[in-house]
Amino acid sequence: MVLLGEVCVMAKAGRPKQDIIRDKIISIRMLQEEYDEIKSYADSTNKTVTEVMMDGAKKLMEEVFGKEE
């Protein structure tokens, strides 16, 4: 909080802006058992489900299209 004369200015709350903006969403349907496996793996590796799915997608693209350097 900063006082400017008689006006009190509060800092903006929320997450700071990132350099990379991820604004695209992919939604998939899966069985509860499949989700539980992915969630269990994510928890055991201290990752989010999104990070696990992104890692899997990157690995698949590397296998199909080759490594990008």
MDAnalysis code that builds the backbone (N, CA, C; Angstrom):
import MDAnalysis as mda
import numpy as np

u = mda.Universe.empty(207, n_residues=69, atom_resindex=np.repeat(np.arange(69), 3), trajectory=True)
u.add_TopologyAttr("name", ["N", "CA", "C"] * 69)
u.add_TopologyAttr("resid", np.arange(1, 70))
u.add_TopologyAttr("resname", ["MET", "VAL", "LEU", "LEU", "GLY", "GLU", "VAL", "CYS", "VAL", "MET", "ALA", "LYS", "ALA", "GLY", "ARG", "PRO", "LYS", "GLN", "ASP", "ILE", "ILE", "ARG", "ASP", "LYS", "ILE", "ILE", "SER", "ILE", "ARG", "MET", "LEU", "GLN", "GLU", "GLU", "TYR", "ASP", "GLU", "ILE", "LYS", "SER", "TYR", "ALA", "ASP", "SER", "THR", "ASN", "LYS", "THR", "VAL", "THR", "GLU", "VAL", "MET", "MET", "ASP", "GLY", "ALA", "LYS", "LYS", "LEU", "MET", "GLU", "GLU", "VAL", "PHE", "GLY", "LYS", "GLU", "GLU"])
u.atoms.positions = np.array([
    [0.851, -1.176, 0.000],
    [0.000, 0.000, 0.000],
    [0.894, 1.235, 0.000],
    [0.545, 2.184, -0.844],
    [1.322, 3.411, -0.971],
    [0.372, 4.581, -0.762],
    [0.792, 5.534, 0.057],
    [-0.006, 6.740, 0.262],
    [0.499, 7.849, -0.634],
    [-0.367, 8.367, -1.461],
    [-0.034, 9.495, -2.341],
    [-0.941, 10.655, -1.956],
    [-0.437, 11.532, -1.126],
    [-1.266, 12.635, -0.651],
    [-2.408, 12.075, 0.173],
    [-3.624, 12.287, -0.247],
    [-4.811, 11.791, 0.449],
    [-5.333, 10.494, -0.148],
    [-4.668, 9.981, -1.202],
    [-5.148, 8.804, -1.908],
    [-4.311, 7.591, -1.510],
    [-4.964, 6.511, -1.198],
    [-4.285, 5.255, -0.863],
    [-4.316, 4.359, -2.100],
    [-3.152, 3.959, -2.623],
    [-3.061, 3.138, -3.819],
    [-2.622, 1.737, -3.421],
    [-3.429, 0.747, -3.776],
    [-3.125, -0.652, -3.459],
    [-2.467, -1.310, -4.671],
    [-1.536, -2.211, -4.395],
    [-0.918, -2.985, -5.473],
    [-1.947, -3.955, -6.031],
    [-1.828, -4.278, -7.312],
    [-2.742, -5.231, -7.929],
    [-2.521, -6.610, -7.333],
    [-3.609, -7.305, -7.071],
    [-3.525, -8.657, -6.534],
    [-3.571, -9.656, -7.691],
    [-3.197, -10.883, -7.402],
    [-3.264, -11.930, -8.425],
    [-1.890, -12.352, -8.880],
    [-1.903, -13.266, -9.822],
    [-0.634, -13.786, -10.347],
    [0.037, -12.758, -11.236],
    [1.371, -12.709, -11.180],
    [2.075, -11.806, -12.092],
    [1.968, -12.305, -13.534],
    [2.013, -11.406, -14.469],
    [1.953, -11.764, -15.888],
    [3.195, -12.547, -16.282],
    [3.010, -13.524, -17.154],
    [4.130, -14.317, -17.638],
    [4.501, -13.871, -19.042],
    [5.754, -14.179, -19.427],
    [6.208, -13.847, -20.777],
    [5.478, -14.686, -21.818],
    [5.214, -15.950, -21.482],
    [4.522, -16.858, -22.396],
    [3.065, -16.946, -21.965],
    [2.176, -16.595, -22.871],
    [0.751, -16.629, -22.559],
    [0.158, -17.899, -23.149],
    [-0.367, -18.739, -22.294],
    [-1.023, -19.976, -22.736],
    [-2.527, -19.753, -22.659],
    [-3.122, -19.424, -23.803],
    [-4.548, -19.113, -23.815],
    [-5.378, -20.131, -24.602],
    [-4.760, -21.186, -25.082],
    [-5.473, -22.224, -25.823],
    [-5.804, -23.369, -24.875],
    [-7.001, -23.912, -25.014],
    [-7.474, -24.973, -24.128],
    [-7.833, -26.199, -24.955],
    [-7.369, -27.363, -24.502],
    [-7.748, -28.637, -25.102],
    [-8.463, -29.428, -24.020],
    [-9.620, -29.947, -24.347],
    [-10.395, -30.724, -23.386],
    [-10.555, -32.140, -23.918],
    [-10.295, -33.128, -23.072],
    [-10.458, -34.520, -23.497],
    [-11.300, -35.265, -22.481],
    [-11.982, -36.283, -22.958],
    [-12.751, -37.151, -22.072],
    [-11.934, -38.397, -21.813],
    [-11.985, -38.872, -20.574],
    [-11.267, -40.098, -20.235],
    [-12.013, -40.814, -19.132],
    [-11.684, -42.077, -18.979],
    [-12.260, -42.863, -17.906],
    [-11.709, -42.393, -16.570],
    [-12.453, -42.597, -15.506],
    [-11.998, -42.229, -14.176],
    [-10.670, -42.904, -13.852],
    [-10.537, -44.172, -14.260],
    [-9.301, -44.918, -13.984],
    [-8.100, -44.286, -14.681],
    [-8.309, -43.799, -15.921],
    [-7.226, -43.150, -16.656],
    [-6.815, -41.854, -15.961],
    [-7.821, -41.082, -15.542],
    [-7.534, -39.840, -14.833],
    [-6.798, -40.122, -13.531],
    [-7.245, -41.139, -12.800],
    [-6.609, -41.484, -11.526],
    [-5.142, -41.847, -11.717],
    [-4.826, -42.563, -12.803],
    [-3.439, -42.922, -13.087],
    [-2.600, -41.680, -13.377],
    [-3.140, -40.786, -14.190],
    [-2.421, -39.555, -14.534],
    [-2.239, -38.694, -13.292],
    [-3.284, -38.559, -12.488],
    [-3.228, -37.758, -11.267],
    [-2.227, -38.352, -10.279],
    [-2.219, -39.671, -10.153],
    [-1.283, -40.344, -9.253],
    [0.158, -40.099, -9.696],
    [0.399, -40.202, -11.005],
    [1.741, -39.931, -11.542],
    [2.135, -38.477, -11.288],
    [1.205, -37.563, -11.527],
    [1.479, -36.143, -11.309],
    [1.838, -35.888, -9.843],
    [1.076, -36.465, -8.947],
    [1.351, -36.277, -7.520],
    [2.713, -36.849, -7.137],
    [3.056, -38.008, -7.677],
    [4.317, -38.663, -7.311],
    [5.535, -37.935, -7.867],
    [5.343, -37.141, -8.913],
    [6.454, -36.397, -9.517],
    [6.388, -34.902, -9.200],
    [5.465, -34.524, -8.309],
    [5.284, -33.114, -7.917],
    [5.019, -32.219, -9.126],
    [4.191, -32.719, -10.048],
    [3.793, -31.942, -11.216],
    [2.281, -31.795, -11.200],
    [1.790, -30.875, -12.009],
    [0.347, -30.758, -12.190],
    [-0.078, -31.717, -13.293],
    [-1.379, -31.975, -13.375],
    [-1.902, -32.820, -14.448],
    [-1.590, -32.162, -15.794],
    [-1.681, -30.856, -15.866],
    [-1.365, -30.143, -17.109],
    [0.086, -30.365, -17.510],
    [1.010, -30.276, -16.549],
    [2.425, -30.493, -16.854],
    [2.665, -31.915, -17.366],
    [1.999, -32.891, -16.754],
    [2.150, -34.287, -17.187],
    [1.637, -34.446, -18.620],
    [0.470, -33.875, -18.908],
    [-0.102, -33.994, -20.250],
    [0.767, -33.260, -21.280],
    [1.307, -32.093, -20.936],
    [2.192, -31.355, -21.847],
    [3.471, -32.139, -22.099],
    [4.033, -32.753, -21.042],
    [5.244, -33.573, -21.211],
    [4.960, -34.735, -22.165],
    [3.803, -35.375, -21.999],
    [3.432, -36.490, -22.869],
    [3.256, -36.050, -24.316],
    [2.624, -34.906, -24.510],
    [2.420, -34.388, -25.866],
    [3.754, -34.050, -26.524],
    [4.659, -33.431, -25.754],
    [5.982, -33.091, -26.294],
    [6.754, -34.348, -26.678],
    [6.690, -35.382, -25.818],
    [7.393, -36.627, -26.101],
    [6.845, -37.277, -27.374],
    [5.540, -37.293, -27.523],
    [4.918, -37.857, -28.719],
    [5.327, -37.084, -29.963],
    [5.325, -35.763, -29.901],
    [5.709, -34.952, -31.062],
    [7.174, -35.167, -31.423],
    [8.048, -35.338, -30.402],
    [9.456, -35.623, -30.681],
    [9.609, -36.962, -31.403],
    [8.823, -37.957, -30.981],
    [8.899, -39.262, -31.630],
    [8.402, -39.205, -33.073],
    [7.352, -38.454, -33.310],
    [6.747, -38.383, -34.632],
    [7.543, -37.472, -35.553],
    [7.892, -36.277, -35.072],
    [8.514, -35.269, -35.918],
    [10.020, -35.144, -35.729],
    [10.583, -35.829, -34.776],
    [12.012, -35.715, -34.489],
    [12.285, -34.599, -33.524],
    [13.432, -34.628, -32.914],
    [13.803, -33.605, -31.942],
    [14.049, -32.281, -32.626],
    [13.534, -31.215, -31.995],
    [13.796, -29.867, -32.493],
    [14.951, -29.301, -31.700],
    [15.895, -28.699, -32.372],
    [17.063, -28.118, -31.694],
    [17.210, -26.673, -32.020],
])
